[in-house]
């Protein structure tokens, strides 16, 4: 694909059929399943976000869920419409917008465009390392887009500030009404007059 680099940062145009950071399900059915799943997931996130706003939840939590929603929606737009309005791209030719022959894929079957690639460190696994002994590795190897970044930032915010976003109610903080816990005592106090410590002096004594 087409790329420009600055040693550790690349602007790299690529397309993938699947999820964030280039992960994907194989085949047309896998792509269709993923697109439908994305739509249902975004609908659920939108409902949850509206519910948080109505309940006046923590603004940080609303912002985090909003970032996740925006990122997921962005990838859905690519998946639904990119294949309809662009031609097939290759290593020698960029995709054309609104080609006369039509797009390269149908509705819900378009690819997601990624463009950011940051191979910050490259090297080899040590010989003693299990499974990948001596094999080369790159950190960070996935190519991603702004939508992926938005989802990642939102999730990281929730993980880092979960105690602030989801505070636990302290035990004993609620005020307990005695009338709810001791009804017998209140009824007795209502019917019977309070005891007078000098009541024995009020009754005449017959000698």
Backbone as CSV, one residue per row, in Angstrom:
resi,resn,N_x,N_y,N_z,CA_x,CA_y,CA_z,C_x,C_y,C_z
1,UNK,0.837,-1.190,0.000,0.000,0.000,0.000,0.884,1.256,0.000
2,UNK,0.257,2.398,0.099,0.978,3.665,0.010,1.360,4.123,1.408
3,UNK,2.617,4.504,1.583,3.042,4.891,2.921,4.148,5.918,2.881
4,UNK,4.200,6.738,3.905,5.295,7.654,4.149,5.760,7.418,5.568
5,UNK,7.055,7.530,5.827,7.527,7.210,7.176,8.396,8.312,7.757
6,UNK,8.507,8.277,9.068,9.402,9.158,9.802,10.106,8.307,10.846
7,UNK,10.775,7.230,10.374,11.526,6.275,11.179,10.611,5.414,12.048
8,UNK,9.908,6.008,13.014,9.075,5.201,13.904,7.588,5.436,13.698
9,UNK,7.217,6.409,12.840,5.806,6.714,12.597,5.533,6.704,11.097
10,UNK,4.507,5.944,10.697,4.163,5.818,9.291,2.724,6.269,9.054
11,UNK,2.508,6.968,7.966,1.172,7.218,7.458,0.961,6.208,6.342
12,UNK,0.218,5.160,6.651,0.169,3.971,5.797,-1.277,3.644,5.458
13,UNK,-1.622,3.769,4.176,-2.991,3.473,3.746,-3.163,1.961,3.586
14,UNK,-4.134,1.441,4.295,-4.447,0.017,4.167,-5.925,-0.186,4.464
15,UNK,-6.453,-1.321,4.068,-7.853,-1.658,4.305,-7.935,-3.023,4.950
16,UNK,-8.882,-3.191,5.857,-9.086,-4.516,6.438,-10.573,-4.850,6.457
17,UNK,-10.850,-6.132,6.489,-12.232,-6.594,6.428,-12.901,-6.702,7.783
18,UNK,-12.167,-6.392,8.832,-12.710,-6.773,10.122,-12.727,-5.716,11.180
19,UNK,-12.231,-6.114,12.348,-12.380,-5.327,13.557,-11.228,-4.343,13.717
20,UNK,-11.157,-3.776,14.907,-10.116,-2.787,15.187,-8.729,-3.411,15.078
21,UNK,-7.752,-2.606,14.684,-6.345,-2.997,14.594,-6.114,-4.165,13.644
22,UNK,-6.952,-4.274,12.575,-6.704,-5.253,11.531,-7.221,-6.651,11.791
23,UNK,-7.828,-6.915,12.935,-8.383,-8.242,13.195,-9.635,-8.445,12.341
24,UNK,-9.900,-9.682,11.931,-11.022,-9.891,11.040,-11.545,-11.319,11.096
25,UNK,-12.807,-11.496,10.601,-13.402,-12.801,10.368,-13.263,-13.116,8.889
26,UNK,-12.981,-14.363,8.579,-12.755,-14.753,7.193,-14.077,-14.917,6.450
27,UNK,-14.045,-14.638,5.118,-15.170,-14.917,4.242,-16.232,-13.836,4.242
28,UNK,-17.131,-13.927,3.244,-18.204,-12.960,3.103,-19.191,-13.049,4.262
29,UNK,-19.512,-14.281,4.685,-20.445,-14.444,5.798,-19.877,-13.867,7.085
30,UNK,-18.565,-14.054,7.274,-17.925,-13.489,8.455,-17.988,-11.979,8.448
31,UNK,-17.795,-11.371,7.266,-17.865,-9.917,7.142,-19.275,-9.417,7.418
32,UNK,-20.282,-10.116,6.883,-21.667,-9.712,7.097,-22.041,-9.832,8.575
33,UNK,-21.628,-10.934,9.206,-21.907,-11.125,10.633,-21.281,-10.008,11.454
34,UNK,-20.048,-9.651,11.130,-19.357,-8.598,11.874,-20.054,-7.255,11.708
35,UNK,-20.520,-6.950,10.496,-21.195,-5.677,10.249,-22.504,-5.593,11.029
36,UNK,-23.278,-6.683,11.031,-24.540,-6.698,11.778,-24.265,-6.588,13.275
37,UNK,-23.240,-7.296,13.745,-22.877,-7.220,15.159,-22.492,-5.798,15.541
38,UNK,-21.758,-5.107,14.672,-21.361,-3.727,14.943,-22.583,-2.830,15.083
39,UNK,-23.556,-2.999,14.196,-24.753,-2.160,14.235,-25.514,-2.372,15.540
40,UNK,-25.676,-3.628,15.951,-26.372,-3.925,17.199,-25.597,-3.370,18.400
41,UNK,-24.264,-3.513,18.359,-23.439,-3.019,19.462,-23.530,-1.504,19.579
42,UNK,-23.495,-0.803,18.443,-23.576,0.662,18.476,-24.946,1.108,18.974
43,UNK,-26.003,0.389,18.595,-27.336,0.723,19.086,-27.400,0.579,20.607
44,UNK,-26.794,-0.500,21.136,-26.781,-0.710,22.582,-25.969,0.377,23.290
45,UNK,-24.832,0.748,22.714,-24.007,1.806,23.312,-24.739,3.136,23.300
46,UNK,-25.446,3.424,22.207,-26.209,4.671,22.118,-27.294,4.727,23.188
47,UNK,-27.994,3.607,23.399,-29.033,3.558,24.437,-28.418,3.788,25.818
48,UNK,-27.279,3.143,26.083,-26.608,3.294,27.372,-26.133,4.728,27.577
49,UNK,-25.620,5.350,26.519,-25.142,6.726,26.608,-26.289,7.682,26.923
50,UNK,-27.428,7.506,26.271,-28.585,8.356,26.552,-29.077,8.157,27.985
51,UNK,-29.029,6.909,28.459,-29.453,6.619,29.824,-28.529,7.306,30.834
52,UNK,-27.219,7.304,30.564,-26.275,7.978,31.450,-26.527,9.482,31.492
53,UNK,-26.844,10.054,30.335,-27.112,11.495,30.280,-28.365,11.837,31.076
54,UNK,-29.419,11.013,30.938,-30.660,11.257,31.680,-30.430,11.159,33.187
55,UNK,-29.597,10.219,33.594,-29.339,10.025,35.018,-28.274,10.974,35.554
56,UNK,-27.755,11.846,34.682,-26.723,12.817,35.061,-25.528,12.111,35.703
57,UNK,-25.032,11.109,35.003,-23.867,10.369,35.474,-22.624,11.241,35.422
58,UNK,-21.515,10.709,35.914,-20.252,11.447,35.917,-19.898,11.879,34.486
59,UNK,-19.504,13.131,34.330,-19.210,13.653,32.992,-18.071,12.902,32.318
60,UNK,-17.108,12.435,33.121,-16.015,11.659,32.549,-16.497,10.353,31.960
61,UNK,-17.441,9.690,32.636,-18.005,8.440,32.118,-18.787,8.691,30.844
62,UNK,-19.563,9.772,30.817,-20.311,10.111,29.603,-19.348,10.364,28.441
63,UNK,-18.248,11.069,28.718,-17.261,11.339,27.668,-16.615,10.050,27.179
64,UNK,-16.285,9.141,28.099,-15.647,7.880,27.723,-16.568,7.030,26.854
65,UNK,-17.831,6.885,27.269,-18.785,6.114,26.473,-19.039,6.802,25.137
66,UNK,-19.033,8.139,25.143,-19.189,8.873,23.895,-18.059,8.600,22.909
67,UNK,-16.831,8.487,23.414,-15.696,8.163,22.549,-15.821,6.761,21.967
68,UNK,-16.236,5.813,22.803,-16.435,4.444,22.310,-17.526,4.416,21.240
69,UNK,-18.610,5.135,21.497,-19.717,5.190,20.538,-19.274,5.807,19.214
70,UNK,-18.555,6.929,19.291,-18.106,7.617,18.073,-17.165,6.739,17.254
71,UNK,-16.242,6.042,17.922,-15.316,5.179,17.210,-16.011,4.010,16.544
72,UNK,-16.932,3.371,17.274,-17.662,2.240,16.690,-18.524,2.688,15.522
73,UNK,-19.153,3.855,15.650,-19.977,4.380,14.561,-19.133,4.696,13.330
74,UNK,-17.938,5.236,13.547,-17.058,5.544,12.429,-16.669,4.310,11.637
75,UNK,-16.356,3.215,12.330,-16.011,1.980,11.636,-17.213,1.388,10.909
76,UNK,-18.412,1.563,11.476,-19.617,1.071,10.802,-19.852,1.834,9.498
77,UNK,-19.641,3.142,9.513,-19.834,3.941,8.303,-18.909,3.455,7.202
78,UNK,-17.657,3.189,7.551,-16.721,2.616,6.576,-17.250,1.290,6.038
79,UNK,-17.663,0.421,6.941,-18.100,-0.916,6.555,-19.337,-0.878,5.669
80,UNK,-20.245,0.049,5.960,-21.509,0.095,5.219,-21.372,0.760,3.851
81,UNK,-20.600,1.841,3.768,-20.652,2.677,2.572,-19.357,2.776,1.779
82,UNK,-18.215,2.443,2.387,-16.949,2.643,1.680,-16.894,1.823,0.386
83,UNK,-17.362,0.580,0.468,-17.335,-0.276,-0.716,-18.276,0.162,-1.809
84,UNK,-19.288,0.960,-1.459,-20.252,1.428,-2.451,-19.753,2.628,-3.242
85,UNK,-18.896,3.435,-2.653,-18.522,4.701,-3.286,-17.069,4.758,-3.739
86,UNK,-16.274,3.709,-3.444,-14.879,3.685,-3.892,-14.596,2.433,-4.710
87,UNK,-13.651,2.575,-5.638,-13.210,1.419,-6.422,-12.166,0.633,-5.640
88,UNK,-11.819,-0.528,-6.151,-10.806,-1.361,-5.505,-9.446,-0.669,-5.573
89,UNK,-8.722,-0.696,-4.464,-7.379,-0.119,-4.447,-6.347,-1.237,-4.559
90,UNK,-5.142,-0.875,-4.954,-4.057,-1.854,-5.073,-2.746,-1.172,-4.718
91,UNK,-1.660,-1.923,-4.797,-0.344,-1.363,-4.493,0.102,-0.362,-5.549
92,UNK,-0.574,-0.365,-6.717,-0.158,0.514,-7.807,-1.171,1.612,-8.095
93,UNK,-2.365,1.475,-7.557,-3.408,2.451,-7.883,-4.268,2.726,-6.656
94,UNK,-4.503,4.009,-6.393,-5.346,4.386,-5.258,-6.813,4.198,-5.617
95,UNK,-7.634,4.032,-4.606,-9.071,3.887,-4.817,-9.639,5.180,-5.406
96,UNK,-10.612,5.040,-6.318,-11.242,6.187,-6.956,-12.618,6.419,-6.346
97,UNK,-12.919,7.688,-6.114,-14.197,8.059,-5.521,-15.286,8.084,-6.592
98,UNK,-16.397,7.408,-6.336,-17.545,7.307,-7.240,-17.126,6.908,-8.652
99,UNK,-16.530,5.733,-8.823,-16.136,5.285,-10.160,-17.368,4.996,-11.022
100,UNK,-17.256,5.164,-12.347,-18.421,4.921,-13.228,-18.959,3.496,-13.122
101,UNK,-18.077,2.537,-12.925,-18.505,1.140,-12.857,-19.079,0.751,-11.495
102,UNK,-19.065,1.683,-10.557,-19.589,1.393,-9.235,-18.502,0.964,-8.270
103,UNK,-18.879,0.819,-7.012,-17.913,0.443,-5.993,-17.497,-1.012,-6.066
104,UNK,-16.548,-1.376,-5.225,-15.989,-2.729,-5.267,-16.772,-3.722,-4.421
105,UNK,-17.693,-3.250,-3.557,-18.413,-4.162,-2.665,-19.807,-3.626,-2.394
106,UNK,-20.682,-4.513,-1.933,-22.052,-4.132,-1.627,-22.189,-3.561,-0.229
107,UNK,-23.436,-3.217,0.118,-23.748,-2.657,1.416,-23.374,-3.642,2.523
108,UNK,-22.732,-3.143,3.567,-22.256,-3.906,4.726,-21.036,-4.772,4.426
109,UNK,-20.519,-4.736,3.222,-19.361,-5.565,2.874,-18.108,-4.740,2.569
110,UNK,-18.155,-3.440,2.837,-16.984,-2.609,2.581,-15.888,-2.836,3.614
111,UNK,-14.687,-2.449,3.247,-13.555,-2.578,4.156,-13.411,-1.325,5.014
112,UNK,-12.694,-1.477,6.111,-12.403,-0.353,7.005,-11.018,0.180,6.670
113,UNK,-10.916,1.485,6.532,-9.639,2.101,6.155,-8.834,2.413,7.414
114,UNK,-7.566,1.962,7.426,-6.625,2.277,8.501,-5.461,3.060,7.913
115,UNK,-4.818,3.850,8.751,-3.745,4.695,8.192,-2.573,4.986,9.123
116,UNK,-2.682,4.662,10.409,-1.602,4.991,11.350,-0.824,3.731,11.723
117,UNK,0.494,3.829,11.612,1.361,2.685,11.905,2.580,3.189,12.666
118,UNK,2.789,2.666,13.878,3.869,3.141,14.743,4.769,1.979,15.181
119,UNK,5.690,1.559,14.329,6.643,0.522,14.743,7.744,1.115,15.616
120,UNK,7.407,1.397,16.863,8.308,2.127,17.755,9.578,1.343,18.027
121,UNK,9.468,0.032,18.194,10.642,-0.793,18.499,10.585,-2.086,17.698
122,UNK,11.720,-2.489,17.167,11.830,-3.732,16.422,12.993,-4.545,16.969
123,UNK,12.845,-5.847,16.950,13.905,-6.712,17.464,13.547,-8.170,17.289
124,UNK,14.165,-9.036,18.090,13.923,-10.479,18.041,13.652,-10.991,19.457
125,UNK,12.767,-11.946,19.561,12.536,-12.593,20.847,13.790,-13.366,21.253
126,UNK,14.125,-13.393,22.530,15.301,-14.166,22.977,15.110,-15.660,22.727
127,UNK,16.218,-16.372,22.650,16.166,-17.810,22.341,15.416,-18.606,23.399
128,UNK,15.417,-18.146,24.636,14.736,-18.881,25.699,13.240,-18.617,25.743
129,UNK,12.755,-17.656,24.927,11.345,-17.282,24.972,10.492,-18.385,24.352
130,UNK,9.435,-18.836,25.031,8.611,-19.927,24.495,7.809,-19.509,23.265
131,UNK,7.572,-20.457,22.372,6.738,-20.327,21.163,7.375,-19.458,20.078
132,UNK,7.869,-18.257,20.429,8.409,-17.346,19.412,9.923,-17.180,19.552
133,UNK,10.604,-18.196,19.979,12.051,-18.131,20.204,12.794,-17.672,18.954
134,UNK,13.508,-16.559,19.099,14.335,-16.054,18.012,13.591,-15.352,16.896
135,UNK,12.269,-15.327,16.922,11.498,-14.716,15.843,11.486,-13.189,15.985
136,UNK,11.380,-12.473,14.855,11.350,-11.006,14.921,10.010,-10.498,15.472
137,UNK,10.028,-9.357,16.122,8.798,-8.738,16.607,8.880,-7.231,16.383
138,UNK,7.698,-6.618,16.312,7.586,-5.169,16.145,6.596,-4.634,17.153
139,UNK,6.977,-3.605,17.866,6.066,-2.932,18.781,5.981,-1.454,18.354
140,UNK,4.919,-1.000,17.853,3.567,-1.504,17.881,3.189,-1.845,16.441
141,UNK,2.798,-3.095,16.135,2.641,-3.510,14.754,1.273,-3.251,14.123
142,UNK,0.143,-3.254,14.853,-1.151,-3.046,14.179,-1.265,-1.671,13.535
143,UNK,-1.934,-1.628,12.385,-2.274,-0.369,11.727,-3.690,-0.010,12.153
144,UNK,-3.918,1.247,12.518,-5.219,1.622,13.061,-5.649,2.974,12.513
145,UNK,-6.878,3.378,12.869,-7.418,4.649,12.402,-7.917,5.496,13.572
146,UNK,-8.504,6.637,13.281,-8.998,7.522,14.340,-10.117,6.871,15.141
147,UNK,-10.956,6.086,14.470,-12.052,5.422,15.171,-11.513,4.431,16.197
148,UNK,-10.484,3.658,15.814,-9.858,2.734,16.764,-9.271,3.494,17.955
149,UNK,-8.644,4.635,17.667,-8.055,5.442,18.742,-9.124,5.941,19.699
150,UNK,-10.256,6.359,19.148,-11.341,6.854,19.979,-11.864,5.761,20.912
151,UNK,-12.047,4.554,20.383,-12.508,3.430,21.206,-11.499,3.124,22.297
152,UNK,-10.220,3.083,21.931,-9.165,2.752,22.892,-9.089,3.774,24.022
153,UNK,-9.140,5.057,23.682,-9.073,6.107,24.704,-10.264,6.001,25.653
154,UNK,-11.458,5.757,25.105,-12.644,5.618,25.941,-12.536,4.458,26.910
155,UNK,-12.077,3.305,26.422,-11.936,2.122,27.278,-10.876,2.352,28.355
156,UNK,-9.753,2.962,27.991,-8.687,3.238,28.961,-9.182,4.203,30.039
157,UNK,-9.967,5.196,29.662,-10.525,6.125,30.643,-11.385,5.387,31.663
158,UNK,-12.216,4.456,31.188,-13.092,3.705,32.089,-12.267,2.841,33.040
159,UNK,-11.211,2.225,32.524,-10.371,1.359,33.363,-9.630,2.178,34.422
160,UNK,-9.070,3.313,34.018,-8.267,4.113,34.941,-9.114,4.817,36.008
161,UNK,-10.304,5.247,35.638,-11.113,6.059,36.546,-12.405,5.365,36.957
162,UNK,-12.400,4.039,36.955,-13.629,3.321,37.262,-14.132,3.607,38.673
163,UNK,-13.238,3.803,39.637,-13.679,4.096,41.005,-14.385,5.447,41.083
164,UNK,-13.947,6.380,40.266,-14.580,7.691,40.253,-15.892,7.659,39.479
165,UNK,-15.911,6.880,38.383,-17.108,6.812,37.554,-18.211,5.955,38.178
166,UNK,-17.810,4.922,38.928,-18.780,4.009,39.534,-18.547,3.948,41.050
167,UNK,-18.820,5.028,41.775,-18.562,5.034,43.227,-19.493,4.076,43.950
168,UNK,-18.948,3.408,44.977,-19.746,2.505,45.789,-20.420,3.294,46.899
169,UNK,-21.666,2.954,47.176,-22.387,3.621,48.249,-21.864,3.125,49.590
170,UNK,-21.567,4.086,50.479,-21.045,3.727,51.789,-22.150,3.162,52.665
171,UNK,-21.817,2.094,53.390,-22.785,1.472,54.272,-23.121,2.406,55.427
172,UNK,-24.399,2.476,55.764,-24.837,3.317,56.875,-24.995,4.764,56.512
173,UNK,-24.829,5.092,55.216,-24.955,6.490,54.822,-26.404,6.927,54.744
174,UNK,-27.313,5.970,54.540,-28.723,6.309,54.439,-29.309,6.525,55.817
175,UNK,-30.235,7.474,55.922,-30.889,7.770,57.193,-32.017,6.767,57.399
176,UNK,-32.019,6.097,58.529,-33.014,5.080,58.810,-34.131,5.686,59.626
177,UNK,-35.353,5.481,59.182,-36.526,5.984,59.883,-36.956,4.970,60.922
178,UNK,-37.039,5.419,62.194,-37.402,4.501,63.265,-38.787,3.918,63.083
179,UNK,-39.668,4.662,62.400,-41.016,4.173,62.212,-41.056,2.967,61.295
180,UNK,-39.990,2.792,60.459,-39.944,1.644,59.576,-39.368,0.428,60.263
181,UNK,-38.496,0.644,61.242,-37.823,-0.483,61.871,-38.469,-0.930,63.171
182,UNK,-39.158,0.019,63.864,-39.737,-0.336,65.153,-41.180,0.162,65.229
183,UNK,-42.086,-0.437,64.436,-43.465,0.055,64.431,-44.176,-0.187,65.743
184,UNK,-43.861,-1.302,66.445,-44.555,-1.614,67.694,-44.295,-0.550,68.742
185,UNK,-43.037,-0.074,68.790,-42.669,0.921,69.782,-43.420,2.228,69.549
186,UNK,-43.560,2.660,68.284,-44.232,3.909,67.994,-45.727,3.833,68.292
187,UNK,-46.328,2.689,68.010,-47.756,2.522,68.295,-48.002,2.602,69.790
188,UNK,-47.129,1.939,70.574,-47.284,1.960,72.028,-47.140,3.370,72.570
189,UNK,-46.200,4.140,71.994,-45.999,5.495,72.467,-47.183,6.391,72.125
190,UNK,-47.884,6.045,71.043,-49.031,6.852,70.631,-50.237,6.602,71.537
191,UNK,-50.484,5.325,71.932,-51.663,4.957,72.726,-51.460,5.259,74.187
192,UNK,-50.314,4.876,74.741,-50.079,5.014,76.172,-49.386,6.335,76.479
193,UNK,-49.777,6.990,77.544,-49.096,8.244,77.922,-47.709,7.944,78.446
194,UNK,-46.823,8.894,78.386,-45.469,8.665,78.894,-45.483,8.463,80.400
195,UNK,-44.560,7.680,80.870,-44.486,7.401,82.308,-44.029,8.638,83.064
196,UNK,-44.706,8.865,84.207,-44.319,9.986,85.064,-43.556,9.436,86.251
197,UNK,-42.350,9.873,86.471,-41.560,9.311,87.571,-42.192,9.553,88.935
198,UNK,-43.054,10.535,89.019,-43.708,10.839,90.301,-45.142,10.351,90.341
199,UNK,-45.478,9.407,89.459,-46.853,8.944,89.370,-47.331,8.269,90.649
200,UNK,-46.405,7.678,91.416,-46.810,6.982,92.645,-47.317,7.956,93.674
201,UNK,-46.953,9.199,93.610,-47.395,10.186,94.573,-48.775,10.759,94.221
202,UNK,-49.237,10.499,92.935,-50.512,11.050,92.527,-51.667,10.187,92.964
203,UNK,-51.448,8.910,93.248,-52.530,8.017,93.640,-52.686,8.049,95.149
204,UNK,-53.906,8.282,95.693,-54.088,8.297,97.152,-53.905,6.903,97.724
205,UNK,-53.356,6.868,98.847,-53.124,5.592,99.511,-54.133,5.431,100.620
206,UNK,-54.887,4.362,100.577,-55.862,4.093,101.622,-55.199,3.366,102.775
207,UNK,-55.175,4.018,103.860,-54.558,3.391,105.033,-55.622,2.670,105.844
